[in-house]
Amino acid sequence: MRKEEKITYLMMIMDFSINDKQKMIRRITREFVEQYIAPVAEDSDRNSQLNPEVFEMMKKMNFFGVCIPKEYGGAGLHDDTTSFAIIVEEIGRVDASWSITVGVHCSVVAYPIFKFGTEEQKEKFLVPLARGEKLGAFALTEANAGSDASAVETSAVLDGDEWVLNGSKIFATNGGIAKTLIVAAKTGKEKRKGFTAFIVDTETPGFSVGVKEDKLGVRASNTSELVFQDVRVPKENVLGGVGNGFRIVLKILDFGRILIAAQCVGLGQGALESAIKYANEREQFGRKISRFQGIQWKIADMGVAVESARLLTYKAAYLCDHGKPYGLASAMAKLVASEAAMNTTHFAVQVHGGYGLMKAYQVERYFRDAKMGEIYEGTSEIQRMVIASHLLRGAF
Ligand SMILES: Cc1cc2nc3c(=O)[nH]c(=O)nc-3n(C[C@H](O)[C@H](O)[C@H](O)COP(=O)(O)OP(=O)(O)OC[C@H]3O[C@@H](n4cnc5c(N)ncnc54)[C@H](O)[C@@H]3O)c2cc1C
């Protein structure tokens, strides 16, 4: 096969289930990512910093407004989660830090405000989020509330027309650079019904950013502690009603998992492509290493893992866009895609031999980045719990 034919074939595998508009979105995103993100991805990882020029260009591309309707300044893909997944996948193929930055902003901040917010909240918060003038972060996890989200201790007490928030959150993606937060806090004694979600402006007095985490992977993505000391939030910033926070958080996570899955598909795709390229170039024992069956089996397993993960991810997106229950599908997609990303990046390093550990080859970064997929927005153990609980209730 000639080089162009090979690329076309790979694209066909990816594109058989998507429409022309979605194919165009993939092509445009890929061109953008190759031109602007790929050249600076290694530097961003090394400096643990997102590139500000890329940030500006991403605003112009409307990536921050992907799942917001046009009337609020977005790209109008709020009912096309497959396109959103494709965008996150294409960014993740080159730089997982950017895919998680955009993915979190859109899926667990902007989209929930669009879905559960009042008209007033949409007008106030969605426009700057869509334009990327304000970045969003989702603050659920605390030191004693990780997998068990119902153990949240951050409190919100009503005082006149304002809720007063006290407590601290950890590991918030975009936390140190966000301007708009969705914060889960306790507003009552009941484990689940005593929960409320708030939209918090980070300019509010009493709010501060704590520790910025130094991480194994997705190093350019900002992960920070958030501190709330008598932060007064107006009553109208309650998202989805007092006492509905737990239900809303679960729905937010159902949606967010599609994007983590898409990010992992992209990572796996990037690792697969790097492994194929290297295997077709590197010679040992007088021939290309791609001629060895041991390498071919790895390539085959990588391809199967990535494609299976992609299909599950698009299935979850499809169900979401067609108004069907998708919590089971998104948990399955996230579980399979994160394990696919781990396995493919592992194999990609192996195919590269010693060079796979060197900074000069991007698979080293992919390998570190992949681990995050098995942890955030619910660990793999928690995904299995979610999947089992759906299945045991007869959801198949
Ligand atoms: C890079 C990064 C970004 C993140 N971004 C965000 C964010 O934007 N917003 C946010 O709110 N949080 C975020 N998180 C937090 C993330 O969602 C939590 O780390 C995750 O949910 C796990 O919680 P934990 O770390 O406290 O682990 P724990 O809950 O303490 O789990 C430790 C281990 O025990 C296992 N375990 C726990 N309970 C069970 C059980 N019932 N059965 C079987 N095994 C179990 C877990 O699977 C895990 O292996 C982020 C985390 C990371 C690393």
The ligand as a Tripos MOL2 file, in Angstrom:
@<TRIPOS>MOLECULE
LIG
   53    58     1     0     0
SMALL
NO_CHARGES

@<TRIPOS>ATOM
      1 C1         -5.1800   13.9270   37.0900 C.3       1 LIG1
      2 C2         -6.4570   13.8950   37.8630 C.ar      1 LIG1
      3 C3         -7.4750   14.7770   37.5470 C.ar      1 LIG1
      4 C4         -8.6520   14.7760   38.2900 C.ar      1 LIG1
      5 N1         -9.6310   15.6980   37.9960 N.ar      1 LIG1
      6 C5        -10.7020   15.8160   38.8370 C.ar      1 LIG1
      7 C6        -11.6590   16.8700   38.6440 C.ar      1 LIG1
      8 O1        -11.5800   17.6310   37.6930 O.2       1 LIG1
      9 N2        -12.6510   16.9970   39.5570 N.ar      1 LIG1
     10 C7        -12.7870   16.1590   40.6210 C.ar      1 LIG1
     11 O2        -13.7110   16.3330   41.4100 O.2       1 LIG1
     12 N3        -11.9020   15.1300   40.8040 N.ar      1 LIG1
     13 C8        -10.8730   14.9530   39.9410 C.ar      1 LIG1
     14 N4         -9.9740   13.9320   40.1310 N.ar      1 LIG1
     15 C9        -10.1640   13.0130   41.2330 C.3       1 LIG1
     16 C10       -10.5350   11.5960   40.7910 C.3       1 LIG1
     17 O3        -11.8320   11.5670   40.2880 O.3       1 LIG1
     18 C11       -10.3090   10.6850   42.0130 C.3       1 LIG1
     19 O4         -8.9060   10.6080   42.2200 O.3       1 LIG1
     20 C12       -10.9000    9.3090   41.8130 C.3       1 LIG1
     21 O5        -12.2980    9.3780   41.7970 O.3       1 LIG1
     22 C13       -10.4460    8.3250   42.9070 C.3       1 LIG1
     23 O6        -10.5500    8.8630   44.1780 O.3       1 LIG1
     24 P1         -9.2910    8.7450   45.1710 P.3       1 LIG1
     25 O7         -8.1200    9.2700   44.4470 O.co2     1 LIG1
     26 O8         -9.6480    9.3770   46.4610 O.co2     1 LIG1
     27 O9         -9.0880    7.1880   45.3790 O.3       1 LIG1
     28 P2         -9.8560    6.2550   46.4380 P.3       1 LIG1
     29 O10       -11.3050    6.4460   46.3310 O.co2     1 LIG1
     30 O11        -9.2170    6.4360   47.7650 O.co2     1 LIG1
     31 O12        -9.4990    4.8180   45.8720 O.3       1 LIG1
     32 C14        -8.2660    4.1340   46.1490 C.3       1 LIG1
     33 C15        -8.3720    2.7460   45.5140 C.3       1 LIG1
     34 O13        -9.4520    2.0190   46.1200 O.3       1 LIG1
     35 C16       -10.3490    1.5870   45.1240 C.3       1 LIG1
     36 N5        -11.7160    1.5970   45.6550 N.ar      1 LIG1
     37 C17       -12.3590    2.5950   46.2940 C.ar      1 LIG1
     38 N6        -13.6110    2.2230   46.6110 N.ar      1 LIG1
     39 C18       -13.7750    0.9550   46.1320 C.ar      1 LIG1
     40 C19       -14.8340    0.0290   46.1330 C.ar      1 LIG1
     41 N7        -16.0290    0.3170   46.6670 N.pl3     1 LIG1
     42 N8        -14.6330   -1.1970   45.5600 N.ar      1 LIG1
     43 C20       -13.4340   -1.5080   44.9870 C.ar      1 LIG1
     44 N9        -12.3890   -0.6640   44.9740 N.ar      1 LIG1
     45 C21       -12.5480    0.5590   45.5200 C.ar      1 LIG1
     46 C22       -10.1990    2.5920   43.9820 C.3       1 LIG1
     47 O14       -10.6510    2.0340   42.7590 O.3       1 LIG1
     48 C23        -8.6910    2.8080   44.0210 C.3       1 LIG1
     49 O15        -8.0420    1.7590   43.3550 O.3       1 LIG1
     50 C24        -8.8140   13.8720   39.3700 C.ar      1 LIG1
     51 C25        -7.7930   12.9570   39.6500 C.ar      1 LIG1
     52 C26        -6.6320   12.9540   38.9240 C.ar      1 LIG1
     53 C27        -5.5510   11.9770   39.2640 C.3       1 LIG1
@<TRIPOS>BOND
     1     1     2 1
     2     2     3 ar
     3     2    52 ar
     4     3     4 ar
     5     4     5 ar
     6     4    50 ar
     7     5     6 ar
     8     6     7 ar
     9     6    13 1
    10     7     8 2
    11     7     9 ar
    12     9    10 ar
    13    10    11 2
    14    10    12 ar
    15    12    13 ar
    16    13    14 ar
    17    14    15 1
    18    14    50 ar
    19    15    16 1
    20    16    17 1
    21    16    18 1
    22    18    19 1
    23    18    20 1
    24    20    21 1
    25    20    22 1
    26    22    23 1
    27    23    24 1
    28    24    25 2
    29    24    26 1
    30    24    27 1
    31    27    28 1
    32    28    29 2
    33    28    30 1
    34    28    31 1
    35    31    32 1
    36    32    33 1
    37    33    34 1
    38    33    48 1
    39    34    35 1
    40    35    36 1
    41    35    46 1
    42    36    37 ar
    43    36    45 ar
    44    37    38 ar
    45    38    39 ar
    46    39    40 ar
    47    39    45 ar
    48    40    41 1
    49    40    42 ar
    50    42    43 ar
    51    43    44 ar
    52    44    45 ar
    53    46    47 1
    54    46    48 1
    55    48    49 1
    56    50    51 ar
    57    51    52 ar
    58    52    53 1
@<TRIPOS>SUBSTRUCTURE
     1 LIG1         1 GROUP 0 **** ****
